[in-house]
């Protein structure tokens, strides 16, 4: 049975982090080094269309709904057939990645990446859309215990990280949702995005698993955006 793409990414990246740590190279870890590792793993995937390659900072058409001057919005990685005259879409795999220890890795920016991927999934249903989170064990765990992954109360209305499929439906009456989701929703809406009312994602990982003695210092986990609602989110209430 073929390993799931998200699981393969989380296990390969988590294993690479652990190896680098054991080789006394943890001081070199950063968002840049993470993305180099993601690119290497993605380049090992079998291609679906002859000529497909992994491209970093890919100006995906669905991330640029309005023609504008200046630099286009870019996807971290796309396994895609790219060339002159070809549309900047229809990727085999689309990936956004965040380094947990970076100042750029905030709850709102994480959720914005999920929204961006959900737009790609809605426009190109055959694209496998993956979000990767990696970094120090303490920081990854801290992020997973809060928004956008977990909410307070008996029922978790966040993205989840249990390995089960989870439907995320932003609720403007939920204080935790408003605090975390309002800015990315407003920013993307202003940029011309028609955001989905909800989407379903599933996590794969976390790798390596923490030992009883707490000897694992760096970990990775990945989510796939699996299904996206055809109904648009009501932006006006946000």
C-alpha positions in Angstrom: 0.0 0.0 0.0 1.4 3.4 -1.0 2.2 5.8 1.8 -0.1 8.9 1.9 1.6 12.0 0.6 1.1 14.0 3.8 2.4 11.2 5.9 5.4 10.7 3.7 6.2 14.4 4.0 5.8 14.6 7.7 7.9 11.4 8.3 10.6 12.3 5.9 10.9 15.9 7.2 10.7 14.8 10.8 13.4 12.2 10.2 15.6 14.7 8.5 15.2 17.1 11.4 16.2 14.4 13.9 19.2 13.3 11.8 20.4 16.9 11.5 20.0 17.4 15.2 22.0 14.3 15.9 24.7 15.6 13.6 24.9 18.8 15.7 23.4 20.9 12.9 20.3 22.2 14.7 21.7 25.7 14.8 21.2 25.8 11.0 17.4 25.2 11.3 15.2 27.9 9.9 12.2 28.3 7.6 14.7 28.4 4.7 16.2 25.0 5.6 12.8 23.5 6.2 11.7 24.6 2.7 14.9 23.1 1.2 14.0 19.8 2.8 10.4 20.0 1.6 11.5 20.6 -1.9 13.8 17.6 -1.8 11.1 15.2 -0.6 8.6 16.5 -3.1 11.1 16.0 -5.9 11.1 12.3 -5.1 7.3 11.8 -5.9 6.3 10.0 -9.1 5.0 12.5 -11.7 1.6 12.2 -13.2 2.3 14.2 -16.3 5.6 14.0 -18.3 7.7 17.1 -17.7 6.3 17.9 -14.2 8.8 19.3 -11.8 8.8 20.8 -8.3 8.7 24.6 -8.3 9.3 26.8 -5.3 7.4 30.1 -4.9 5.0 29.2 -7.6 2.7 32.1 -8.7 -0.5 30.0 -8.7 -3.3 31.4 -10.7 -5.9 30.7 -8.0 -4.0 32.7 -5.5 -4.2 35.7 -7.8 -7.9 36.2 -8.5 -7.5 39.8 -9.5 -4.9 41.0 -12.1 -2.6 43.5 -10.3 0.7 45.2 -10.7 3.6 44.1 -8.6 4.6 40.6 -7.4 2.0 37.8 -7.6 1.1 35.8 -4.5 3.0 32.6 -4.5 2.5 29.0 -3.3 5.5 27.6 -1.3 5.7 24.6 -3.6 3.9 23.0 -6.6 4.6 19.8 -8.4 3.4 21.0 -11.7 3.9 21.1 -15.5 5.2 24.7 -16.0 6.2 26.4 -19.1 5.6 29.3 -21.5 1.9 29.5 -22.5 0.8 27.0 -19.8 -1.7 28.0 -17.1 -0.2 28.5 -13.6 -2.5 25.9 -12.1 -3.5 22.2 -12.2 -0.7 21.1 -10.0 -0.3 17.5 -8.9 0.7 18.6 -5.4 0.4 22.0 -3.7 2.3 22.6 -0.4 2.4 25.4 2.1 5.0 25.1 4.9 5.7 26.8 8.2 8.6 26.7 10.6 7.1 26.6 14.1 9.9 28.6 15.6 9.7 31.5 13.1 8.1 34.8 14.1 6.1 34.5 10.9 4.4 31.3 12.2 1.4 32.9 13.9 -2.1 31.3 14.4 -3.6 33.7 11.9 -0.9 33.2 9.2 -1.3 29.4 9.6 -5.0 29.6 9.0 -4.4 31.9 6.1 -2.3 29.1 4.5 -5.2 26.7 5.0 -7.6 29.1 3.4 -5.2 29.6 0.4 -4.9 25.8 0.0 -8.7 25.4 0.2 -9.1 27.9 -2.6 -6.7 25.9 -4.7 -8.5 22.6 -3.8 -11.9 24.1 -4.8 -10.6 25.4 -8.1 -8.5 22.4 -8.9 -10.1 19.4 -7.2 -7.5 16.9 -8.4 -4.6 18.8 -6.7 -3.4 17.2 -3.5 -3.2 20.2 -1.1 -0.8 19.8 1.9 0.1 22.1 4.9 3.3 21.2 6.7 4.3 22.4 10.2 7.7 21.6 11.6 10.1 22.9 14.2 11.1 22.3 17.8 9.0 19.9 19.8 8.0 22.5 22.4 6.9 25.1 19.8 5.0 22.6 17.6 3.2 21.3 20.7 2.4 24.8 21.8 0.9 25.6 18.4 -1.1 22.4 18.3 -2.7 23.1 21.7 -4.1 26.5 20.5 -5.9 28.1 17.6 -6.3 27.4 14.8 -5.9 23.7 15.7 -7.6 23.5 19.1 -10.3 25.5 20.9 -11.4 25.6 24.5 -14.5 23.7 25.7 -15.6 20.1 25.3 -15.9 20.3 21.5 -12.9 21.2 19.4 -14.0 23.5 16.6 -10.5 24.1 15.3 -8.6 22.2 12.6 -7.6 19.3 14.9 -4.4 17.2 14.9 -5.8 13.8 15.9 -5.5 12.1 12.6 -9.3 12.1 12.0 -11.0 14.0 9.2 -12.2 17.4 10.6 -14.5 19.9 9.1 -13.6 23.5 9.8 -16.5 26.0 9.5 -15.5 29.5 10.6 -18.1 30.8 13.0 -18.2 34.6 13.5 -20.1 34.3 16.8 -17.3 32.2 18.3 -14.8 34.5 20.1 -11.8 32.2 19.4 -12.7 32.0 15.7 -13.1 35.8 15.4 -9.7 36.4 17.1 -7.8 34.0 14.9 -9.8 34.0 11.6 -11.0 37.6 11.1 -7.8 39.1 9.7 -6.9 36.3 7.2 -10.6 36.2 6.1 -10.7 40.0 5.6 -7.3 40.2 3.9 -8.0 37.5 1.4 -11.5 38.8 0.8 -10.1 42.2 0.1 -7.7 40.6 -2.4 -10.6 39.2 -4.4 -10.9 35.7 -2.9 -14.3 34.0 -2.6 -13.7 31.9 0.4 -15.5 28.6 1.1 -18.0 28.3 3.9 -16.1 25.2 5.2 -13.4 22.6 4.4 -12.4 19.2 5.6 -8.8 18.4 6.5 -6.9 15.5 8.0 -3.6 15.4 9.8 -0.8 12.9 9.3 2.0 12.7 11.8 3.4 13.7 14.2 6.9 12.5 13.5 9.1 11.4 15.2 6.8 10.5 18.1 8.0 11.8 21.5 9.7 9.2 23.6 8.9 8.5 27.3 12.1 10.2 28.2 11.3 13.3 26.1 14.4 12.9 23.9 12.9 14.1 20.6 13.7 17.7 20.0 12.3 18.4 16.6 9.1 17.2 14.9 6.9 17.6 11.8 3.2 17.1 11.0 1.2 17.6 7.9 -2.5 18.0 6.9 -4.3 17.4 3.7 -7.2 19.6 2.6 -9.5 16.9 1.3 -12.9 18.5 0.6 -14.1 22.1 0.2 -17.6 23.5 0.4 -19.0 24.9 -2.8 -20.9 27.5 -0.8 -19.1 30.8 -0.1 -18.4 32.2 3.3 -20.5 35.2 4.2 -17.6 37.8 4.5 -19.8 40.6 5.6 -20.3 39.2 9.2 -16.5 39.2 9.7 
